[in-house]
Structure formats: structure tokens, C-alpha cells
């Protein structure tokens, strides 16, 4: 056993505990849930204006305190002189360079709400810049730093107390239209972009760009500051907005890119007639162009993400990815405005690509078995975040000519050096429709081919989310492998990175080809001598949870244990329980009462609840009660059905978690329950 001496939570003068790097016990080189939660989570990547300094954040979590905290780091662009410049018990986030790299602006909750603060580049001379009621959620300075663009929540709709002031303690919510709940909240506020004059003493003359409008920008639930942008001359703001509410919002993905002109206060829609998702605008440094991510079809949230470009003076639009059968995400301009760097997944890995404005060509910059998560171009190199199934995010420098990279941050080196990760192997399996499917196979860290191992089929969620080289703090393949399981993770039909035909196949065919793909993957790997065919398990979340429920009624006794997290069990009920109706309209084909709709009827005929009579295998059900995408009633119904059928079952309910599990102690409980259930039935 080794101990990574990484410092521990501490307190100063009776203050709240400071959550930093934690002590962690590593036994036999194996990753455990406790080790997983000890990793520092690297993000918030920013590069100074001259490219010489890198700014980033690291989030730490304390299982004992059951919460996390983020701190800010600075280092040279070559990775030298790394410094942690904040060490407080309060959250610091969204750090950005200002004053030509002499100072750093950031959000801090030190005053009781998230406000804008500044400090020197070494962390000294902290000053609070705003004291705005309600605080801020993120911000951008205008290029000339005379104005502040920030995001803050505003009231949405009429509250019960507004209608009945004499009932101030009532928790009742009166609903008149759809989208009254979203992801994990009852919608009582929406984010708006604001602009204000900026000076040394704070901000003044703030203006809501959507004043009087009931819309959201950035868009919930995941949109952030990447959905707004400044023009280089500080005269125009581009923002993303879906100007719809209620039912119209619930059935549409039609968002647009709007220009707001500072001088006149006028707003113009620059993507009129483009009916899918248009979001994440970025002005070119020379001000000639604007680029953004665009989907073609209204109602399809997982359409091809196109790289769109518009010449601002002529408003001529160009689809740079028309001949590129992949997604384009995380757009970032080169400093010379001649090219755009972006991220794209292909064959289960995410790499950096570059689109050339003059030629319209797209070139792949990096290669390798990994996922890049963010990229920031500088005049001399790219600075990027990268992770894999075997390593969490770190900061890297990337050579634009060779695509080679060099790690800079080494935040988790002390832990990783003590761990032996399992081998990750790429296989290609022939599907029942005679296509080739990429399957990742992850082996235990001390794998012995002369032994036989219990093996897990992993079912991916989304349903259109790539099984790439993701690093997860819940569905972590290396933890499963460290418990002596082999994991089989297929890139079934319906996932990006294999062309649009492969991606689109799943919509309207939930019980079809992709389910056969799962069985093809596990059957092929089960031929190996080291796989115990009598000890196969099947696990997954969201659409993966649906997959588990469906396979429980169709697996023909292949599996000896199932685990379903946040899965859809009763599809007709799901149609009316979920909040983003465009999803079920597109992926299920429509409403279950549309008797002449063949696609919809095919979908509902494959609802897992219709096949419970065939359930015969132990099943663990996990669900969060704050999950408003797939309500906890779906999991409860599946658990109840198993018990009523006499099938061994267990249920883990989190009253305080949404579609994910975000709190440290809940995360530890999740992992312990997950492994305990598998060990009970597969070992």
C-alpha cells in the first residue's frame, strides 16, 4: 500500500475547511472510488494575450465534507513556474486575463454571492469589482476592456406569491404551459446577457440585452459563456437564443445567432431561415468573419454539428463542413484569422482539426487514442485539455505542424504514478447488417490470459453520445476493470464518429439494429478463452438504462446481472413525462396515440415494460429524484415490476441528484453499490 501525500483539507482560524489536494490510499496499484474522487479536475483553460502564460482551474473534492472547491493556477506556456494563486475556502471560477496579462478577473463567492473580482497575476491584491444583487454566472470583457458582458438570472413568469401575496409560505407552483421544469429545476428564472460600462470601481449603466423578453441566453441546461461573443472593435455582441417559450420551446431546437449593436441598442437575427441549433458564435480576430456551430433540422438535438462561417460585410454564409461527415465542436480562431481550429470525434477518439478559410479544406492536426476537450490557439502553438479512459484532464501544448503534444500541468501525476491502469484495446466486430463496429475492450490491470474473468457489456447513453476515450467520475471503466472485470464498450449504431448514416439509424428504431449490435459485441468477445461466458453482466445509464431494461426481456439468458441507471422503462409514459418534447418527437417518432404513425408505433411496441414477463435475471435500478429528463417514476416502476415478478432486485434512489451523481458521498455510495451488486451475482 502506498500513500500519495498530496496535502489535506485544513482550516484557518476557525474558518470553513479549505478543500485542496487530498491524501489517498492506493492499494496494489488499483483505482478505487476514493482514489477517483481525489483526482484534481482540470478545466477553465485560458491563455494570456501574448501567449506566454496559461491560466486554468482545478476542482478538488472532499468526501468527508461532501463538497468541492475550485482553485486557480498559473504557469508559463512551457509548463514551468506552475503556481496555485488562490487558496481559499470559497469558490473561485471563470478566471480570465485582463490588462494585457498583468491582472486576472474571476468570480468568487467570498462576499456571499458570485461577484466579479480581480487580482494580480500572482494572486496578490484581490479586489471585489461588483456587488450586484443576485450576482453573476459568467462574464467576458470587451476587447478594449471598457465594457463588461456578463450573464445573470432574471425572474421568469408569475410566482404563486405574486398572484396570492397572502400565501407567502405556499410551495405550490401553478403551471399554464410546457417547460415548467427543465433538467433538474422548476423554471422560475432564465439567464440573460447584460452589458455594462466598466471602470476601476466597478460597473455602471448595465443593460439587459433581452430586457422584457422571457427567453434564455445562454440556453439551458448546459449553455455557458461560449454562447456569447464580442466583436474585435467592442461595438457588437453576438449571442445565442431560442426565442420561444412554453410548448413552442418544448418542441423546437430552432435557436439563432443574434447581433446586438451597442451604439443603437438594436438586435438583428443573423440566421433567419436556419431552423436547427445555431449556437456558440466566435468573431474572427480581424472582425471580418463570424463562425458558429449549426445543425440543419428543427427538433433534432443530435444532428450533424456543422462548421458555419459568415462574412459579416456581405452576410454570405458558408458551410465549411459540407464534405466533412463529422461533427465540428469547440470552435477557436487562429490568431491570424485564416483558419479555425475545432474538435471532432472519429472512430471513438476526439482530435483537433483545422479548417482553412481560403481553400475551404479541413485537415486533422492530432492523432492518437485520446479525447481532446478544449483548444486555445496561440501564435506559436495550441494549448489544449486532453484525457483518455486511463487519465483525467491535463493541460497540453500541441505543435500545429506535427500534431505532437507535451503535457504541461501534471496535476494528477502523483496519483497516476501509483496506479496500474487496465489495457484499452480497439476491436472491430461485424454487425448483423454486415457493417464494421468499433468496440473498446478494457482489461483488468493485472490481466492473466490463463484465467477466466466476469465480463460487462456497457450500454451507452445519449442515445447519440460517442463511446470515445472519455474519462468519467461515475461510469469509469478503469474502476470496473480494477475489480477484475473485463468491459466491452461498443460504438453501436446511433453514435457519432462513423458518419451520418450510422448516427441517424437509431432514431425511430430503439429496439432494432443497435440492440443487435450490443449482442454482437458481447457474443464476439465472449469467444475469448479468458471470458467467463457464465458470468456476463450488462450495465448502462439513460438510453443505456433503457437498453438494459430492453435486453432484460430479450437477452436469451446471456446475462447473470443487470444494472440500469436513469433509464426509460415505459416509453408511452416517458413521452408525457419528459420536458424536451423535441427529443421524443424525433427519436421515438411522435406521440403514442398517433395510431397511423408507423415509426412511433414501432418505437412504443419496443417499450421495455411490455417484456417484463420475460425478466428472469437479477437487476439493480438506480435513479435520481431530481432527474426531470427521465423521471424517477420510470426506475421505481422497473424495480416494482421486478419484485412483483419474483426477480431479485435492488434499488438505489438519490433524492438530491439529477440525471447524474454529483456529490462526493453519493458518488462513493454509487460505486460501492454498483460493484457490490456485480460481485454478488458474477463472482
C-alpha positions in Angstrom: 0.0 0.0 0.0 1.2 3.5 -0.9 0.0 6.9 0.3 0.0 9.8 -2.1 0.9 12.7 0.2 -1.0 15.4 -1.5 -1.9 17.6 1.3 -5.3 17.5 3.1 -8.3 19.7 3.9 -7.4 22.2 6.5 -8.9 25.2 8.3 -7.5 28.5 9.3 -8.6 30.4 12.5 -11.9 28.6 12.7 -12.8 29.2 9.0 -14.6 26.7 6.9 -12.3 23.9 5.7 -10.2 24.6 2.7 -10.7 21.8 0.2 -7.5 21.1 -1.7 -5.4 18.1 -2.7 -6.4 15.1 -0.6 -4.5 12.2 1.0 -5.4 9.0 -0.8 -4.6 5.3 -0.1 -3.6 3.3 -3.2 -3.6 -0.4 -2.7 -1.9 -2.8 -5.2 -1.9 -0.1 -7.8 -5.7 -0.3 -8.2 -8.0 2.7 -8.6 -10.9 2.8 -6.1 -13.8 5.2 -5.7 -11.9 7.1 -3.0 -8.9 7.5 -5.3 -11.2 8.6 -8.1 -12.6 11.4 -6.0 -9.1 12.5 -5.0 -8.2 13.5 -8.6 -7.9 17.2 -9.3 -10.3 18.1 -12.1 -8.6 20.5 -14.6 -10.6 23.0 -16.6 -11.2 26.7 -17.3 -8.3 26.9 -19.8 -7.2 30.5 -20.7 -4.0 31.8 -22.4 -2.6 35.3 -21.8 -2.8 37.8 -24.7 0.9 37.3 -25.7 0.7 33.5 -25.3 3.3 33.3 -22.6 1.1 32.3 -19.7 -1.6 29.7 -19.1 -4.4 30.1 -16.6 -6.6 27.2 -15.5 -8.7 26.0 -12.6 -8.6 22.8 -10.6 -11.6 21.5 -8.7 -11.0 19.3 -5.6 -13.5 17.3 -3.7 -13.6 16.2 -0.1 -15.6 13.1 0.6 -15.7 13.9 4.3 -17.0 17.4 3.7 -19.2 16.1 0.9 -18.5 19.1 -1.4 -15.9 20.5 -3.7 -14.0 23.7 -4.3 -12.1 25.2 -7.2 -8.7 27.0 -7.2 -6.8 29.0 -9.8 -3.4 28.1 -11.2 -0.9 30.0 -13.5 2.1 28.6 -15.3 4.4 29.5 -18.2 3.4 28.3 -21.7 6.1 25.7 -21.5 4.8 24.3 -18.2 7.4 25.9 -16.0 6.8 28.0 -12.9 3.5 26.5 -12.0 1.8 28.4 -9.2 -1.5 27.9 -7.3 -2.6 31.6 -6.8 -5.7 31.0 -4.7 -6.1 29.1 -1.5 -9.4 29.9 0.0 -12.4 28.1 1.4 -14.7 29.8 -1.2 -15.3 29.0 -4.8 -13.3 30.8 -7.5 -14.3 30.3 -11.1 -14.4 31.6 -14.6 -10.9 33.2 -14.4 -9.8 35.3 -17.3 -6.8 37.5 -18.2 -7.1 41.3 -18.3 -4.8 44.3 -18.6 -2.5 42.6 -21.1 -2.0 39.7 -18.7 -1.0 41.8 -15.8 -4.2 41.0 -13.8 -6.8 38.2 -13.6 -10.5 38.6 -13.3 -12.6 35.9 -11.7 -15.8 35.1 -10.0 -15.8 34.5 -6.2 -18.5 33.7 -3.6 -16.4 35.4 -0.9 -18.9 38.1 -0.3 -21.9 35.7 -0.2 -22.8 35.5 -3.9 -20.8 35.1 -7.1 -19.3 38.5 -7.8 -16.5 39.8 -10.1 -13.1 40.2 -8.5 -9.7 41.0 -9.8 -6.1 40.2 -8.7 -2.6 40.4 -9.9 -1.2 37.6 -12.0 0.5 36.2 -8.9 -2.7 36.2 -6.8 -2.0 39.3 -4.8 -4.1 42.4 -4.4 -7.5 40.8 -4.5 -10.3 43.4 -5.2 -14.0 43.0 -5.5 -15.3 44.7 -8.6 -19.1 44.2 -8.4 -21.7 44.0 -5.7 -24.6 43.1 -7.9 -27.8 41.7 -6.3 -28.1 38.1 -7.5 -24.5 38.0 -8.6 -23.1 36.8 -12.0 -22.8 33.4 -13.5 -20.0 34.2 -16.1 -18.6 37.2 -18.0 -16.5 38.5 -20.9 -14.6 41.8 -21.2 -14.9 43.8 -24.3 -11.6 43.7 -26.3 -10.9 47.3 -25.3 -11.9 46.4 -21.6 -14.2 49.4 -21.3 -17.3 47.2 -21.1 -18.4 44.0 -19.3 -20.6 41.4 -20.9 -22.0 39.2 -18.2 -24.7 36.5 -17.6 -27.2 36.7 -14.7 -30.5 35.1 -13.9 -33.8 37.1 -14.2 -37.2 36.2 -13.0 -39.3 34.1 -15.3 -43.1 34.0 -15.2 -45.6 34.7 -12.4 -44.9 33.1 -9.0 -47.7 31.9 -6.7 -46.8 34.6 -4.2 -47.3 37.2 -6.9 -50.8 36.0 -7.5 -51.6 35.4 -3.8 -49.5 37.6 -1.6 -51.3 36.4 1.5 -49.8 32.8 0.9 -46.0 33.6 1.1 -45.2 30.2 2.6 -47.0 28.1 0.0 -44.7 25.9 -2.1 -47.4 25.3 -4.8 -46.5 26.1 -8.4 -49.3 27.0 -10.8 -48.5 25.8 -14.3 -50.0 27.1 -17.6 -47.7 25.7 -20.3 -44.9 23.3 -21.0 -41.2 23.7 -20.0 -42.2 24.3 -16.4 -39.4 22.0 -15.4 -36.0 21.5 -17.1 -33.2 19.1 -16.4 -33.2 19.4 -12.6 -35.1 22.6 -11.7 -38.6 24.2 -11.7 -38.1 27.0 -14.2 -38.5 30.2 -12.2 -35.5 32.1 -13.7 -33.8 32.3 -17.0 -30.3 33.6 -17.8 -29.9 36.9 -19.7 -26.8 38.6 -21.2 -26.1 42.0 -19.7 -23.7 44.7 -20.8 -22.3 47.5 -18.6 -19.6 50.1 -18.6 -16.5 49.0 -16.7 -14.2 51.1 -14.6 -11.8 50.6 -11.7 -14.6 51.0 -9.2 -17.0 48.5 -10.8 -19.7 48.6 -13.4 -22.4 51.1 -14.2 -25.3 51.6 -16.6 -26.0 47.9 -17.0 -28.4 46.9 -19.7 -30.2 43.6 -20.3 -29.8 42.6 -23.9 -33.2 40.7 -23.6 -34.9 43.3 -21.5 -38.6 42.4 -21.2 -38.2 39.2 -23.2 -38.9 35.8 -21.5 -36.2 33.9 -23.3 -32.9 32.4 -22.2 -29.4 33.2 -23.3 -27.2 31.2 -22.8 -29.6 28.3 -23.4 -30.4 25.9 -20.6 -29.4 23.4 -19.3 -25.8 23.4 -20.4 -25.2 26.6 -22.3 -22.4 28.9 -21.0 -20.3 31.9 -21.9 -19.4 30.2 -25.2 -22.8 31.2 -26.4 -22.0 34.9 -26.4 -19.1 36.8 -28.1 -17.7 40.3 -28.6 -16.7 41.7 -32.0 -13.0 42.8 -32.0 -14.0 46.5 -32.2 -16.1 46.2 -29.0 -19.2 47.5 -30.8 -21.2 44.3 -31.3 -22.3 41.4 -29.2 -23.3 38.1 -30.8 -25.5 35.8 -28.7 -27.3 32.5 -28.9 -31.0 32.4 -28.2 -34.1 30.3 -28.9 -36.8 32.9 -28.8 -39.6 30.6 -27.8 -41.4 29.7 -24.6 -43.8 27.0 -23.4 -44.9 24.4 -25.9 -43.2 26.2 -28.8 -39.9 25.9 -26.9 -40.5 22.3 -25.8 -40.9 21.0 -29.4 -38.2 23.0 -31.2 -34.4 23.2 -31.3 -34.5 26.3 -33.5 -32.0 28.7 -31.9 -30.4 31.6 -33.7 -27.4 33.9 -33.6 -28.3 37.5 -32.9 -26.2 40.6 -33.2 -26.7 43.3 -30.6 -25.3 46.7 -31.5 -24.0 48.7 -28.6 -24.4 52.2 -30.1 -28.1 51.8 -31.1 -29.3 49.0 -28.8 -30.8 47.2 -31.8 -30.9 43.5 -32.4 -30.7 41.5 -35.6 -31.2 37.8 -36.3 -28.3 36.6 -38.5 -29.5 33.1 -39.0 -33.1 33.6 -40.1 -34.3 30.6 -42.0 -31.8 28.2 -40.4 -34.2 26.1 -38.4 -31.9 23.9 -36.3 -29.5 24.6 -33.4 -27.3 27.6 -34.3 -25.0 28.4 -31.3 -21.6 29.3 -30.0 -20.6 32.2 -32.2 -17.0 33.3 -32.5 -15.8 36.5 -34.3 -12.5 36.3 -36.2 -9.7 38.4 -34.7 -9.7 40.7 -37.7 -13.5 41.2 -37.5 -14.2 40.0 -41.0 -15.9 36.8 -40.2 -18.1 35.1 -37.6 -18.2 31.3 -37.2 -20.7 29.1 -35.3 -21.9 25.6 -34.8 -25.1 24.8 -36.8 -27.5 21.8 -37.1 -29.8 21.6 -40.1 -33.1 20.1 -38.8 -35.5 21.5 -36.3 -36.2 19.1 -33.5 -33.1 17.0 -33.9 -30.7 17.7 -31.0 -28.1 15.2 -32.3 -27.9 16.3 -35.9 -24.5 16.8 -37.6 -22.8 19.8 -36.0 -21.7 21.8 -39.0 -18.9 24.4 -39.1 -20.6 27.5 -40.5 -18.9 30.8 -41.5 -20.4 34.2 -42.4 -18.6 37.2 -44.0 -20.0 40.0 -41.9 -20.0 42.7 -44.6 -21.9 40.7 -47.1 -23.7 38.2 -44.8 -22.7 35.4 -47.2 -22.8 32.1 -45.3 -20.6 29.1 -46.0 -20.9 25.5 -44.7 -17.2 24.6 -44.3 -18.1 21.1 -43.3 -20.3 20.2 -46.3 -17.9 17.5 -47.3 -16.9 16.6 -43.8 -19.0 13.7 -42.4 -18.2 14.5 -38.8 -19.2 16.9 -36.1 -17.4 20.2 -35.5 -17.3 21.5 -31.9 -15.3 23.8 -29.7 -14.5 26.3 -32.5 -11.5 28.6 -32.0 -9.9 31.1 -34.4 -6.3 31.1 -35.3 -4.7 34.5 -34.3 -4.2 35.4 -38.0 -7.9 34.8 -38.8 -7.0 32.5 -41.6 -8.2 29.3 -40.1 -10.5 27.8 -37.4 -9.4 25.0 -35.1 -12.1 22.7 -33.7 -12.7 19.3 -32.1 -14.3 16.3 -33.8 -14.8 12.6 -32.8 -14.0 9.9 -35.3 -13.8 6.2 -34.7 -14.0 6.6 -30.9 -11.4 9.3 -30.4 -11.6 13.1 -30.4 -8.9 15.0 -32.1 -8.1 18.6 -33.2 -8.8 19.7 -36.7 -8.3 22.9 -38.7 -10.5 24.5 -41.3 -8.7 26.7 -43.9 -10.7 29.8 -44.8 -9.1 30.4 -48.2 -9.3 26.8 -49.5 -12.3 25.5 -47.5 -10.2 22.4 -46.7 -10.2 20.6 -43.4 -7.1 19.0 -42.0 -6.6 16.7 -39.0 -3.9 18.1 -36.7 -3.6 15.4 -33.9 -3.8 11.7 -33.8 -3.9 9.1 -31.0 -6.1 7.2 -28.6 -7.5 10.1 -26.5 -10.1 12.8 -26.4 -9.2 16.5 -26.6 -11.7 18.6 -24.7 -10.8 22.2 -25.4 -8.3 24.0 -27.6 -6.9 27.6 -27.4 -4.7 28.7 -30.4 -1.7 31.0 -29.8 0.8 32.4 -32.4 3.3 29.5 -31.8 1.2 26.5 -30.6 -2.1 25.2 -29.4 -2.9 24.9 -25.7 -5.4 22.1 -25.1 -7.1 19.9 -22.5 -6.8 16.2 -23.1 -8.0 13.0 -21.4 -8.5 9.3 -22.0 -10.1 6.3 -20.5 -7.0 5.9 -18.4 -6.2 9.5 -17.4 -8.2 12.6 -16.4 -7.8 16.0 -18.0 -4.4 17.7 -18.1 -3.1 20.7 -20.0 -1.0 20.1 -23.1 0.9 22.1 -25.6 0.3 20.9 -29.2 2.6 21.5 -32.2 0.4 22.7 -35.1 2.7 21.3 -37.7 3.4 17.8 -36.4 0.3 17.3 -34.1 2.6 16.1 -31.3 1.8 17.2 -27.8 3.5 17.8 -24.5 1.9 17.6 -21.1 2.3 20.8 -19.0 0.1 20.6 -15.9 0.8 17.2 -14.3 -1.9 17.9 -11.8 -2.5 14.2 -11.1 0.9 12.7 -11.7 1.4 11.7 -8.0 -1.7 9.6 -8.0 -1.3 8.2 -11.6 2.2 7.1 -10.9 0.9 4.7 -8.2 -1.8 3.2 -10.4 -1.7 0.4 -12.9 -4.4 1.0 -15.4 -6.0 -1.7 -17.4 -5.2 -2.1 -21.1 -7.6 -0.5 -23.5 -7.9 -2.4 -26.8 -9.6 -1.5 -30.0 -11.6 -4.2 -31.8 -13.8 -4.2 -34.9 -16.8 -6.5 -34.8 -19.1 -7.4 -37.8 -22.8 -6.4 -37.1 -25.8 -8.3 -38.2 -26.3 -5.8 -41.0 -22.7 -6.6 -42.2 -21.1 -3.3 -41.0 -17.9 -2.9 -39.0 -18.4 -1.7 -35.4 -15.6 -0.3 -33.2 -15.7 -2.0 -29.7 -13.4 -0.9 -26.9 -12.3 -3.8 -24.6 -10.8 -2.8 -21.2 -8.9 -5.4 -19.3 -8.1 -5.7 -15.6 -4.8 -4.1 -14.6 -3.1 -7.4 -13.7 -4.7 -9.3 -16.5 -3.8 -13.0 -16.8 -4.9 -14.6 -20.0 -4.9 -18.1 -18.4 -7.7 -17.1 -16.1 -11.4 -16.5 -16.7 -13.0 -13.2 -15.9 -16.5 -12.0 -15.4 -17.3 -9.5 -18.2 -19.6 -6.5 -18.5 -21.4 -5.2 -21.6 -21.5 -1.4 -21.3 -24.6 0.3 -22.9 -24.0 3.9 -23.9 -26.5 6.8 -23.2 -27.4 9.8 -25.2 -28.5 7.9 -27.2 -26.2 9.7 -29.6 -23.2 10.1 -27.4 -19.9 8.7 -28.6 -18.1 5.9 -26.8 -14.9 7.7 -27.2 -11.9 8.0 -24.8 -14.0 9.7 -22.2 -12.9 9.9 -18.5 -15.9 9.6 -16.2 -16.2 10.1 -12.5 -19.1 7.7 -12.4 -19.0 5.3 -15.4 -15.3 4.8 -15.1 -14.1 1.8 -16.9 -10.8 1.6 -15.0 -12.6 1.2 -11.7 -14.7 -1.6 -13.1 -11.5 -3.2 -14.5 -9.7 -2.8 -11.2 -12.4 -5.0 -9.7 -11.3 -7.8 -12.1 -14.0 -7.3 -14.7 -13.5 -7.1 -18.5 -15.5 -4.3 -20.0 -17.0 -4.5 -23.5 -18.0 -1.0 -24.8 -19.4 -1.0 -28.3 -19.9 2.0 -30.6 -23.2 0.7 -31.7 -25.4 2.2 -34.4 -26.6 5.7 -33.4 -23.3 7.1 -32.2 -21.3 10.0 -33.8 -17.9 9.5 -35.3 -18.9 7.0 -38.0 -20.8 9.2 -40.4 -24.3 10.5 -40.5 -25.9 7.3 -41.8 -24.6 5.3 -38.8 -25.6 8.1 -36.4 -29.1 8.6 -37.7 -30.0 4.9 -37.8 -31.1 4.8 -34.1 -34.0 7.4 -34.3 -37.3 5.5 -34.5 -35.6 2.2 -34.0 -34.8 1.9 -30.3 -35.3 -1.9 -30.2 -33.7 -2.6 -33.5 -30.3 -2.7 -35.0 -28.5 -1.1 -32.1 -29.7 -3.8 -29.7 -28.4 -6.4 -32.1 -25.1 -4.5 -32.1 -24.9 -4.9 -28.3 -25.4 -8.7 -28.6 -22.9 -8.9 -31.5 -20.2 -7.2 -29.4 -20.7 -9.3 -26.2 -21.0 -12.5 -28.2 -17.8 -11.9 -30.1 -15.7 -11.0 -27.1 -17.2 -13.9 -25.2 -15.5 -16.3 -27.6 -12.2 -15.4 -25.9 -10.9 -18.1 -23.6 -10.4 -15.7 -20.7 -14.0 -14.6 -20.7 -16.3 -16.5 -18.4 -19.4 -16.9 -20.5 -21.4 -17.9 -17.5 -20.7 -14.6 -15.7 -21.7 -11.9 -18.0 -23.3 -8.6 -16.8 -25.0 -5.7 -18.6 -24.9 -2.1 -17.4 -25.8 1.4 -18.6 -27.4 4.8 -17.9 -30.0 6.9 -19.7 -30.5 5.4 -23.1 -28.1 2.8 -21.7 -30.5 2.2 -18.9 -33.3 1.8 -21.5 -31.0 -0.7 -23.2 -30.6 -2.7 -20.0 -34.3 -2.8 -19.4 -34.9 -3.9 -23.0 -32.2 -6.5 -23.0 -33.6 -7.9 -19.7 -36.5 -9.1 -21.8 -34.6 -10.3 -24.8 -31.1 -11.5 -23.8 -31.9 -15.2 -24.0 -30.2 -15.9 -20.7 -26.8 -14.4 -21.8 -26.5 -12.2 -18.7 -26.5 -13.0 -15.0 -26.8 -9.5 -13.7 -28.2 -6.1 -14.9 -27.7 -2.5 -13.7 -29.9 0.3 -15.1 -29.3 3.9 -14.1 -31.8 6.7 -15.0 -33.3 4.5 -17.8 -36.5 4.8 -19.7 -38.8 1.9 -18.8 -42.2 2.8 -20.0 -42.0 4.7 -23.3 -45.6 5.9 -23.6 -45.2 7.4 -20.1 -41.8 8.8 -20.9 -43.4 10.7 -23.9 -45.5 12.7 -21.5 -43.1 12.9 -18.5 -40.0 14.4 -20.2 -39.5 18.1 -20.7 -37.8 18.5 -24.0 -40.5 17.2 -26.3 -38.4 17.7 -29.4 -36.4 14.7 -28.3 -39.2 12.2 -28.0 -40.9 13.6 -31.1 -37.7 13.0 -33.1 -36.2 9.9 -31.6 -39.5 8.0 -30.9 -41.2 9.3 -34.0 -44.1 11.1 -32.3 -46.8 10.5 -29.8 -48.1 7.0 -28.8 -51.7 8.0 -29.7 -50.8 8.5 -33.3 -52.1 5.1 -34.4 -51.2 5.7 -38.1 -47.7 6.8 -37.4 -45.7 3.6 -38.2 -42.4 4.9 -36.8 -44.0 5.9 -33.5 -45.9 2.7 -33.1 -42.7 0.7 -33.8 -41.0 2.6 -31.0 -43.7 2.1 -28.5 -44.0 -1.6 -29.4 -40.4 -1.9 -28.1 -41.1 -0.3 -24.7 -39.3 -2.4 -22.1 -42.3 -2.5 -19.8 -44.1 -4.7 -22.4 -41.5 -7.5 -21.9 -41.3 -7.8 -18.1 -42.9 -11.2 -18.4 -39.6 -12.4 -19.8 -37.5 -10.9 -17.0 -35.6 -13.6 -15.2 -32.2 -12.0 -14.1 -31.2 -10.0 -11.0 -31.4 -6.3 -11.6 -30.2 -3.2 -9.8 -32.1 0.0 -10.5 -30.5 3.5 -9.8 -32.3 6.8 -10.2 -32.2 10.4 -9.1 -35.4 12.2 -7.9 -34.2 15.5 -9.3 -34.0 14.0 -12.8 -36.6 15.8 -14.8 -35.4 14.4 -18.1 -36.3 10.8 -17.1 -38.4 10.9 -14.0 -37.6 8.6 -11.1 -41.0 7.0 -11.5 -39.5 5.1 -14.5 -36.9 3.5 -12.3 -39.4 2.8 -9.5 -41.8 1.2 -11.9 -39.0 -1.1 -13.2 -38.0 -2.1 -9.7 -41.5 -2.7 -8.7 -42.1 -4.9 -11.8 -39.0 -7.0 -11.0 -40.1 -7.5 -7.4 -43.7 -8.4 -8.5 -42.2 -10.9 -11.0 -40.1 -12.5 -8.3 -36.8 -11.4 -9.9 -34.1 -10.5 -7.4 -33.9 -6.7 -7.4 -32.4 -3.8 -5.6 -33.0 0.0 -5.9 -30.7 2.9 -5.1 -32.6 6.2 -5.1 -30.9 9.6 -4.7 -33.4 12.3 -3.6 -30.8 15.0 -4.2 -29.3 14.0 -7.5 -30.4 14.7 -11.1 -29.6 12.7 -14.3 -26.0 12.5 -12.9 -24.5 11.8 -9.5 -22.5 14.9 -8.5 -22.0 14.8 -4.7 -18.9 13.0 -3.4 -20.6 10.8 -0.8 -23.4 9.9 -3.2 -20.7 9.1 -5.8 -18.9 6.8 -3.4 -22.2 5.1 -2.5 -23.0 4.7 -6.2 -19.6 2.9 -6.8 -19.9 0.7 -3.8 -23.5 -0.4 -4.6 -22.5 -0.9 -8.3 -19.6 -3.2 -7.6 -21.3 -5.0 -4.7 -24.2 -5.9 -6.9 -22.0 -7.2 -9.7 -19.8 -9.2 -7.2 -22.9 -10.8 -5.7 -24.1 -12.3 -8.9 -21.0 -12.6 -11.1 -18.3 -13.8 -8.6 
